[in-house]
Amino acid sequence: MFLNKVLVLFILMSCLTGSVLNAQQVSVWLSNQEQTEVLNLQKEKLIFLSNIPSNDGGIKVKSEKKYQLIDGFGFALTGGSAQHLMNMSPDERSKLLIELFGSTPSSINVSYLRLSIGSSDLNDRTFSYDDLAPGTIDPQLLKFNLSQDTLDVIPV
C-alpha cells in the first residue's frame, strides 16, 4: 500500500561482526512527500535483536568464505516513474541519475534496470502497444506501436 507520508525508506544493514543476534549498524535514508527529507541519511542507531532465541539457526556472516559473487543490484523503472524523471529539470534529473547509477560514495550504484511493458501504475494514462477501438481485433498486430514509451522510457 502506498504511504502518503513516506515515499522512500531505505534501510541498509551492514553486519559489524558475528551473527545477527549481536548489535547491527543500520543506515536509514528517508524521503517524504513534503520533500522536507529527500534521501537524507538519518542519524545512525544500533538495533539489538535480543528477543530472538539463540538456537533458531540465525544467519552468520563468514566473510572468509565465498559462496557466489553478486553481479549487481537493480530495480524496476515503471513508465510512470520515467514520466516523472522526464518532467524534472535536466539538472535535477542528472543529479538523481548520478545518485542512482553513479559510482561515487554518495551513489547507490544500481547496475541493473528492469523496464515495465506498456503503461504502469504511475502513467498518466492507460495504454498498451496494440490499442484498438472496442470490439476491434488485430491478430497480426498491424497496429502494434511503441511510440508511447519512446516519450519517456525508450531512449532515442
N, C-alpha and C positions, 0 to 999 in steps of 0.2 A: 504494500500500500504506500502511496506517495505521501510523504510527510510535508506539510506546508511550511513548517518552521525550519526544518533542516534539509537541505538539498543533498549535501555530501558529508559523510562522516567516514573518514579513512582511519582505520586503526591498524597500524603496522607494528607487529610484535617482533621483537628480536630477543632470543634467549641470551641471558647473561652467562650462566653456567648451569650444568646439571640438568635435572628433569623439570617438567612443567610444574612440579609440586613446589619448587622454590620460587622466590620472588622473580617477576618478569618485568623488564623495562618495556613501556608502551609509549609509542608516539601517536598522538591524536592530531589529525588535520581536520579542521572544521570549516564548512561554508554554510551560510544560512540564506534564506530567501531575501532578507532585508539587505544583504550584502555588507553587513557590519563585520562579518567574518567571511573571507574569501580564501579558502585553502590556507588558513593560518595555523601554524604549529602551536598547539596548546601546551601549557606547562606539563612537563613530564611527571608521571606519577608511578609509583610502584604498586603492583597488584599482587596480593598474596592469595594463593589458592589453597588455603589451609583446610578448607572444608571438604576437600577431595580425599577419599581414603588412599592411603599409600600402597595398598595392594590391588589397585584397579588396573595394573598394567599400563600406567601412564606413558606418555611419549618421552623418550630420552633422546637427546641430540648428541650424537657422537661425531664430532667434526673430523675426526681422524679417519673415518670410514665413509667412502663414497659409494652410493648405490646407482645413481644415474645423474646425468647432467641436466640442468634446466636450460632449455633453449631461449626462453624469454617469457614475458607476460604481456597480456593484452586485454582488450575489452571489445564489446560490440558498439559500433557507432551507428546509431539509427539515422534514418533520413531526417527526422525532425531535429536531432542534435546537429546534424550537418547544416540544416537551415539556420539554426541559432548561431553556429560558427560563422556562416557566411554573412549574417546580419551584424556581426561585430565589426568594429573598426579594424582596418588592416593591422594597426599596431597592437591592439588588444588580442586579436586572433593570433598574431605571431607570438606574443608572449605566452599565450595559453598552449600553443602547439609546441613551443620550446620546453615549457614546463612538463608537458605530457611525453614528448618523444625525444627530448634532448638528453645529453649525457653529462650535464653539469650537476654539481652537488645538490642543487635545488630542483632538479628534474626527477620525475619518477621513472624515466627510461622505458616507456612502453615499446615493445618490439613487434607486437602482432596487433592487427586490427581486423575485426570481422564486420562486414557491412550488411545491413538488412537488405532484403529484396522487396521492392515495391514500397508502399507507404508504411509508416510505423506509427506508434502511439503518439509521437510528438509532431508529426507532419501537420501542416496547416490544412490539408485536405486528404481524403482517401483516394487512392488510385492504385491501379495495377499496370502491368506492362502490356495488357491487351484489353483496355477498356472499350466496352461496346454499349450500344443502346440496349435497353431492356428487351429481352426476347431474341436478340441477335446472337448468332453463334459464329465462331471463326476457327474451325478445326485446323486450318492451315496456318494460323497465326499471321495472317496477312496484315493485320493492324498492330502487330507487336511493335512496341516503341519504347525506348529507354529515355526519351527526351526529358521526362520529369526529373530523373536522377542526374542528368547532366547539368542541371541548375545548381545542385548543391553537393551531391555525393561523388559522382564520377568526375575526376579531374580531366579537363580538356585543355 
